[in-house]
Amino acid sequence: MEKDKIFENIQENIAIENFRTIHKKHERTKRILQSTLTVMICCLSITGIVFANDISTKLYDNFFMTGRGMETAMNEGYIEDTNMDYENANTTVENIETGEIIEDVETKIKVSEFVMDDFNLSITFDVELSEKAKELVTADEIWKFNFPDLVISDENNIVLYCPSGIRYEEFSKEKNLGLDYNEAMDKKMYIGSGVNIIPVQREGNHVKVIYNIYTGGDSHYPKSKTLTIDMTKINISQNEQASMGEEEITLTGDWHFDVAVPEKMYNRQSVVYTQTDTTNEKYQVESATLYDTGMEITAKVQTEPLPELPEFLEHDFYDSLPEDDPLRNQDMLGYISWKERQTDEYKEYHKKINELTDITVYLTNENGEKFTLIQGPNENGSVGVNEEGILTFKGMFDLTKYNQAETVIVHFEYNNQTEEVVLKKGDE
């Protein structure tokens, strides 16, 4: 079909006035399903789930909202109460909506407790506001609370958390590290981290906020002995609906302090398990590693190859356009991708993908106890199928070093079948 005819057909189906409206309702998409598609099935919860029948016996019941594995470790003592003094800074408080400014306001910050392992760094920050700050905001009026330029590094200048590449480069210049963002990532001097921020206490002059910081992909946190906290701003909103970055009150100061990491965290060790048996040779566990706060499993299953992606003339037409063609724009791409998803061919293709990636995995130990995927602030439980028909699963389960066993069984429920792989414990 000629280029002009294809474009004419597109225009007949949607008025140009609706073009931008429809695109706003759909995220910018690239061609979302390719022959090497990997589908992510994520178990994500920022609220956490209580698993225990009798939580009264627990000191930490889903304390950081990071799931049962972390909870188990903390109740076995894998948490640090710092008992540190506050770091005090003379700050300026500004309400950007009203223009009101208060100078010379004392604001104190400390880390009250934290947990650190290979994948998680969960911290409770305790902030004490002065009486003078109450002229603009009181603790019980606060809904949103965060540190927009917070940087957490260690004794080797490895940055464990930084909100952006731009902020990293500012920090690098401040500390004379001599690295830009890309260099730091390549040299593993900057760990890419996600964060979940939860204000957990607002009373009197105190605000406590949890920073659940976590790695992504195959990244691991180093075995740091000291955490260094650097920040110059606190953003606050009295509006429950405000998004991060839209806070109306800013406290500006300078907080810099160190937090000692206990030996149980920086000297942490993992335990490797190896496969010894399987009920079906198509099911293989590639790796199994037990940590203080969970067990990571990577497994592969032989299944059917991915179906071929249906051909869509409009998308092929778009892909054929030169980079500088006026028709090659995000409005056009968004509309074409949206239209593709409405077709019977795409719906059938997507149904097949869902069937190929519909797998349930859980663990049991030699006592018959069941362990499921950890539900916390970060994505967990990914499933991908390649064009050769190899399904890859990776997930972190709530079995920990504190309830470990000599034998672990990995259970797979897939294609109306149940299969098992037996793992044996190795040395730490």
C-alpha positions as CSV (number, residue, x, y, z in Angstrom):
1,M,0.0,0.0,0.0
2,E,1.3,3.4,-0.9
3,K,2.4,5.8,1.8
4,D,-0.3,8.4,1.0
5,K,-3.0,5.8,1.0
6,I,-2.0,4.4,4.4
7,F,-1.9,7.8,5.9
8,E,-5.3,8.6,4.3
9,N,-6.8,5.5,5.9
10,I,-5.4,6.5,9.3
11,Q,-6.9,10.0,9.0
12,E,-10.3,8.5,8.1
13,N,-10.3,6.6,11.4
14,I,-9.4,9.5,13.7
15,A,-9.8,13.2,13.5
16,I,-6.6,15.2,13.9
17,E,-8.2,16.9,17.0
18,N,-8.4,13.5,18.7
19,F,-4.9,12.5,17.8
20,R,-3.2,14.1,20.8
21,T,-6.1,13.3,23.2
22,I,-5.8,9.6,22.5
23,H,-2.0,9.7,22.8
24,K,-2.2,11.3,26.2
25,K,-4.3,8.3,27.4
26,H,-1.7,5.8,26.3
27,E,1.9,5.7,27.3
28,R,4.5,6.3,24.7
29,T,5.0,2.9,23.2
30,K,7.7,1.4,21.1
31,R,6.8,-1.8,19.3
32,I,5.9,-3.6,22.5
33,L,6.0,-7.2,21.5
34,Q,9.0,-8.4,19.5
35,S,10.1,-12.0,18.7
36,T,12.5,-11.9,21.6
37,L,9.8,-10.7,24.0
38,T,10.3,-10.9,27.7
39,V,7.2,-10.5,29.8
40,M,7.5,-9.3,33.4
41,I,5.1,-10.7,35.9
42,C,5.6,-8.6,39.0
43,C,4.3,-9.1,42.5
44,L,4.3,-5.5,43.9
45,S,2.8,-4.3,47.1
46,I,3.7,-1.1,49.1
47,T,1.3,-2.0,51.9
48,G,2.6,-5.4,52.8
49,I,0.7,-8.4,54.1
50,V,0.6,-9.9,57.6
51,F,1.3,-13.7,57.4
52,A,1.5,-14.6,61.1
53,N,-1.3,-16.1,63.1
54,D,-0.1,-14.5,66.3
55,I,1.6,-11.2,65.6
56,S,1.7,-10.4,69.4
57,T,4.8,-12.5,69.7
58,K,6.7,-10.4,67.2
59,L,8.7,-7.4,67.8
60,Y,8.8,-6.3,64.2
61,D,5.6,-7.1,62.3
62,N,6.2,-6.0,58.7
63,F,8.0,-3.0,60.2
64,F,9.5,-1.7,56.9
65,M,6.7,-3.1,54.8
66,T,9.2,-5.2,52.9
67,G,7.6,-8.6,53.4
68,R,7.9,-11.7,55.5
69,G,11.6,-12.5,54.8
70,M,12.8,-9.2,56.1
71,E,10.4,-9.5,59.0
72,T,11.8,-12.9,60.0
73,A,15.4,-11.6,59.8
74,M,14.6,-8.6,61.9
75,N,12.9,-10.7,64.6
76,E,16.1,-12.7,64.8
77,G,18.1,-9.5,65.4
78,Y,19.0,-8.5,61.9
79,I,18.3,-4.8,62.5
80,E,20.4,-2.0,63.8
81,D,19.1,0.5,66.4
82,T,21.7,3.3,66.0
83,N,21.1,5.2,69.3
84,M,22.8,8.1,67.5
85,D,22.5,11.8,68.3
86,Y,20.6,14.1,66.0
87,E,22.5,16.1,63.3
88,N,21.4,19.7,63.7
89,A,21.3,22.3,60.9
90,N,20.2,25.9,60.8
91,T,17.5,26.0,58.1
92,T,15.3,28.3,56.1
93,V,11.6,27.3,55.8
94,E,9.7,28.6,52.7
95,N,6.2,28.1,51.6
96,I,6.4,28.6,47.8
97,E,2.7,29.0,47.4
98,T,2.4,31.9,49.8
99,G,5.9,33.3,49.6
100,E,6.2,33.1,53.4
101,I,9.8,32.6,54.6
102,I,11.1,31.9,58.1
103,E,14.9,32.1,58.8
104,D,17.1,30.5,61.4
105,V,15.0,27.4,62.1
106,E,16.8,24.5,63.8
107,T,16.0,21.2,62.2
108,K,17.4,17.9,63.5
109,I,17.8,14.6,61.6
110,K,19.0,11.2,62.5
111,V,18.7,7.6,61.4
112,S,16.9,5.7,64.2
113,E,17.1,2.2,62.8
114,F,18.0,0.4,59.5
115,V,18.5,-2.9,57.8
116,M,20.9,-3.6,55.0
117,D,21.5,-6.7,52.9
118,D,22.4,-7.5,49.3
119,F,19.2,-6.1,47.8
120,N,17.6,-3.8,50.4
121,L,18.6,-0.7,52.4
122,S,15.6,0.2,54.6
123,I,16.1,3.2,56.8
124,T,13.9,5.1,59.3
125,F,14.8,8.8,59.4
126,D,13.7,10.7,62.5
127,V,13.3,14.5,61.9
128,E,12.7,16.9,64.7
129,L,11.2,20.3,63.7
130,S,11.7,23.3,65.9
131,E,8.9,25.3,67.5
132,K,9.7,28.1,65.1
133,A,8.8,25.9,62.1
134,K,5.2,25.6,63.5
135,E,4.5,29.0,62.1
136,L,4.3,27.3,58.7
137,V,3.7,23.6,59.4
138,T,3.2,21.2,62.3
139,A,4.0,17.5,62.2
140,D,0.4,16.4,62.3
141,E,-0.4,18.5,59.2
142,I,2.2,16.7,57.1
143,W,1.1,14.3,54.4
144,K,4.1,14.1,52.0
145,F,7.7,14.2,53.3
146,N,10.9,13.5,51.4
147,F,14.6,14.5,50.9
148,P,14.8,15.4,47.2
149,D,18.7,15.6,47.0
150,L,19.5,12.8,49.5
151,V,22.7,10.9,48.7
152,I,23.8,7.8,50.6
153,S,27.4,6.6,50.0
154,D,29.8,4.4,51.9
155,E,33.5,4.5,53.0
156,N,34.6,3.6,49.5
157,N,32.6,6.5,47.9
158,I,30.2,4.0,46.3
159,V,26.8,5.7,46.0
160,L,24.1,3.4,47.2
161,Y,21.3,5.8,46.6
162,C,21.0,9.0,44.6
163,P,17.7,10.4,43.1
164,S,19.1,11.2,39.6
165,G,22.1,11.2,37.4
166,I,22.2,15.0,37.5
167,R,22.3,14.9,41.3
168,Y,25.1,12.3,41.2
169,E,27.3,14.5,39.0
170,E,26.7,17.4,41.5
171,F,27.7,15.1,44.3
172,S,30.8,13.9,42.4
173,K,32.0,17.4,41.9
174,E,31.3,18.3,45.6
175,K,33.4,15.3,46.7
176,N,36.0,15.5,43.9
177,L,35.3,12.0,42.8
178,G,36.1,12.7,39.1
179,L,33.3,10.6,37.7
180,D,30.3,11.4,35.7
181,Y,27.1,9.4,35.9
182,N,27.9,6.9,33.1
183,E,31.5,6.3,34.3
184,A,30.2,5.7,37.9
185,M,27.7,3.2,36.6
186,D,30.2,1.3,34.5
187,K,32.7,1.1,37.4
188,K,29.9,0.1,39.9
189,M,30.6,3.2,41.9
190,Y,26.9,4.1,41.6
191,I,24.3,1.4,42.4
192,G,21.0,2.0,40.5
193,S,18.3,1.9,43.2
194,G,14.6,2.4,43.5
195,V,12.9,3.8,46.5
196,N,9.6,3.7,48.3
197,I,9.0,6.5,50.8
198,I,6.5,6.1,53.7
199,P,5.9,8.7,56.5
200,V,5.1,6.5,59.5
201,Q,4.9,8.9,62.4
202,R,3.7,12.5,62.7
203,E,3.3,13.7,66.2
204,G,4.6,16.5,68.4
205,N,7.6,18.0,66.7
206,H,8.7,14.6,65.2
207,V,8.2,13.1,61.8
208,K,9.5,9.6,61.0
209,V,9.8,8.5,57.4
210,I,10.9,5.2,56.0
211,Y,13.1,5.0,53.0
212,N,12.8,1.5,51.5
213,I,15.7,1.6,49.0
214,Y,16.3,-1.5,46.8
215,T,18.5,-2.6,43.9
216,G,17.3,-3.5,40.4
217,G,18.4,-6.1,37.9
218,D,21.5,-8.1,39.0
219,S,22.9,-5.3,41.2
220,H,24.0,-6.0,44.8
221,Y,24.8,-3.6,47.5
222,P,28.4,-3.7,48.7
223,K,29.4,-4.9,52.2
224,S,29.7,-1.3,53.4
225,K,30.9,-0.6,57.0
226,T,29.8,3.1,57.1
227,L,26.9,4.9,55.5
228,T,27.3,8.6,54.8
229,I,24.2,10.7,54.6
230,D,24.2,14.0,52.6
231,M,21.3,16.2,52.0
232,T,20.4,19.9,51.9
233,K,16.6,19.9,51.4
234,I,13.4,18.6,53.0
235,N,10.2,18.8,50.9
236,I,6.9,18.8,52.8
237,S,3.3,19.0,51.7
238,Q,0.1,19.4,53.7
239,N,-1.9,18.2,50.7
240,E,-2.6,14.4,50.8
241,Q,-3.0,14.3,47.0
242,A,0.3,16.1,46.2
243,S,2.8,14.1,44.0
244,M,6.5,14.0,44.7
245,G,8.0,17.2,43.4
246,E,4.9,19.2,44.0
247,E,5.4,19.9,47.7
248,E,4.7,23.5,48.7
249,I,7.0,23.8,51.7
250,T,10.8,23.4,51.6
251,L,13.3,23.4,54.4
252,T,16.8,24.2,53.2
253,G,19.9,23.4,55.4
254,D,23.0,21.2,55.3
255,W,23.0,17.7,56.9
256,H,26.0,15.5,56.7
257,F,26.6,12.6,59.0
258,D,27.8,9.0,59.2
259,V,26.1,5.8,60.4
260,A,28.1,2.8,61.4
261,V,27.0,-0.6,59.9
262,P,27.2,-3.5,62.3
263,E,29.3,-6.5,61.6
264,K,26.3,-8.8,61.1
265,M,25.4,-6.7,58.1
266,Y,28.7,-5.9,56.5
267,N,30.0,-9.5,57.1
268,R,26.8,-11.1,55.8
269,Q,27.2,-14.4,54.0
270,S,25.0,-16.2,51.6
271,V,24.4,-20.0,51.2
272,V,24.3,-21.7,47.8
273,Y,21.9,-24.6,47.1
274,T,22.3,-26.9,44.2
275,Q,19.8,-29.1,42.3
276,T,20.0,-32.8,43.0
277,D,16.7,-34.1,41.5
278,T,13.8,-33.1,39.3
279,T,10.5,-34.7,38.4
280,N,10.8,-33.5,34.9
281,E,14.0,-32.7,33.0
282,K,12.3,-29.8,31.3
283,Y,12.4,-28.0,34.7
284,Q,15.9,-26.9,35.9
285,V,17.0,-24.6,38.7
286,E,19.9,-22.6,37.4
287,S,20.8,-20.9,40.7
288,A,19.5,-20.8,44.3
289,T,21.1,-18.5,46.9
290,L,19.9,-18.0,50.4
291,Y,20.4,-14.6,52.1
292,D,19.6,-13.2,55.5
293,T,16.3,-11.8,54.2
294,G,15.2,-14.2,51.4
295,M,16.1,-16.9,48.9
296,E,16.7,-16.0,45.2
297,I,15.8,-18.7,42.7
298,T,16.5,-18.6,38.9
299,A,14.9,-21.5,36.9
300,K,14.4,-22.5,33.3
301,V,11.5,-24.5,31.8
302,Q,11.3,-25.9,28.3
303,T,8.0,-24.8,26.8
304,E,6.6,-23.7,23.4
305,P,8.3,-21.1,21.2
306,L,6.8,-17.6,21.1
307,P,4.2,-17.2,18.4
308,E,5.1,-14.8,15.6
309,L,4.0,-11.2,16.0
310,P,1.2,-10.4,13.6
311,E,2.1,-8.0,10.8
312,F,0.6,-4.5,11.0
313,L,0.8,-2.5,7.8
314,E,0.5,0.8,9.6
315,H,3.4,0.0,12.0
316,D,5.6,-1.3,9.1
317,F,4.8,2.0,7.3
318,Y,5.8,4.0,10.4
319,D,9.0,2.0,10.8
320,S,9.9,2.7,7.2
321,L,9.7,6.5,7.5
322,P,12.9,8.5,7.5
323,E,13.9,9.9,10.9
324,D,13.1,13.5,9.7
325,D,9.7,12.6,8.1
326,P,7.0,14.9,9.6
327,L,4.7,11.9,10.0
328,R,7.3,10.2,12.3
329,N,6.1,11.7,15.6
330,Q,4.8,10.4,18.9
331,D,1.2,11.3,18.2
332,M,1.3,9.0,15.2
333,L,3.2,6.2,17.0
334,G,0.9,6.3,20.0
335,Y,-2.2,6.1,17.9
336,I,-0.9,3.3,15.7
337,S,0.2,1.2,18.7
338,W,-3.2,1.8,20.3
339,K,-5.0,0.7,17.2
340,E,-2.9,-2.4,17.0
341,R,-3.9,-3.4,20.5
342,Q,-7.6,-3.3,19.5
343,T,-7.2,-5.9,16.7
344,D,-8.3,-9.5,17.0
345,E,-4.8,-10.6,15.8
346,Y,-3.1,-8.7,18.6
347,K,-5.6,-9.9,21.3
348,E,-5.0,-13.5,20.2
349,Y,-1.3,-13.0,20.3
350,H,-1.4,-11.4,23.7
351,K,-3.6,-14.3,25.0
352,K,-1.0,-16.8,23.9
353,I,1.8,-14.8,25.6
354,N,-0.2,-14.8,28.8
355,E,-0.7,-18.6,28.6
356,L,3.0,-19.2,28.0
357,T,4.0,-17.1,31.0
358,D,1.3,-18.2,33.4
359,I,3.5,-20.0,36.0
360,T,3.3,-20.3,39.8
361,V,6.4,-21.0,41.8
362,Y,6.8,-21.6,45.6
363,L,9.2,-23.4,48.0
364,T,8.8,-25.8,50.8
365,N,11.4,-27.0,53.3
366,E,11.9,-30.5,54.7
367,N,9.3,-29.7,57.4
368,G,6.6,-28.9,54.8
369,E,6.6,-25.2,55.5
370,K,5.6,-23.1,52.4
371,F,7.4,-20.0,51.3
372,T,6.1,-17.7,48.6
373,L,7.4,-14.7,46.7
374,I,8.3,-11.7,48.9
375,Q,5.8,-8.9,48.6
376,G,7.4,-5.5,49.1
377,P,8.2,-2.2,47.5
378,N,10.2,-3.6,44.6
379,E,9.3,-5.8,41.6
380,N,9.6,-9.5,42.3
381,G,8.9,-12.5,40.2
382,S,9.8,-12.1,36.5
383,V,8.9,-14.5,33.7
384,G,10.3,-14.4,30.2
385,V,10.0,-16.6,27.2
386,N,12.4,-16.5,24.2
387,E,11.9,-17.5,20.6
388,E,13.5,-20.9,21.3
389,G,10.7,-21.7,23.8
390,I,12.8,-21.3,27.0
391,L,10.9,-19.9,29.9
392,T,13.1,-18.1,32.5
393,F,11.8,-17.4,36.0
394,K,13.6,-15.3,38.6
395,G,12.2,-14.4,42.1
396,M,13.0,-13.8,45.7
397,F,11.2,-16.0,48.3
398,D,10.6,-15.4,52.0
399,L,12.7,-18.4,53.1
400,T,15.7,-16.9,55.0
401,K,18.9,-18.1,56.8
402,Y,16.9,-18.1,60.0
403,N,14.5,-20.8,58.9
404,Q,16.8,-22.6,56.4
405,A,16.8,-26.3,55.8
406,E,19.1,-28.9,54.4
407,T,16.6,-29.6,51.6
408,V,14.4,-27.2,49.7
409,I,11.8,-28.2,47.1
410,V,10.9,-25.8,44.3
411,H,7.3,-26.4,43.2
412,F,6.2,-25.3,39.7
413,E,2.5,-25.2,38.6
414,Y,2.5,-24.7,34.9
415,N,0.3,-25.9,32.0
416,N,-2.0,-27.8,34.4
417,Q,1.0,-29.8,35.7
418,T,2.9,-29.7,39.0
419,E,6.6,-30.5,38.9
420,E,9.3,-30.3,41.6
421,V,13.0,-29.7,41.8
422,V,15.0,-30.7,44.9
423,L,17.8,-28.5,46.1
424,K,20.5,-29.4,48.7
425,K,22.3,-26.9,50.9
426,G,25.9,-26.2,50.3
427,D,28.5,-24.3,52.4
428,E,28.3,-20.6,53.3
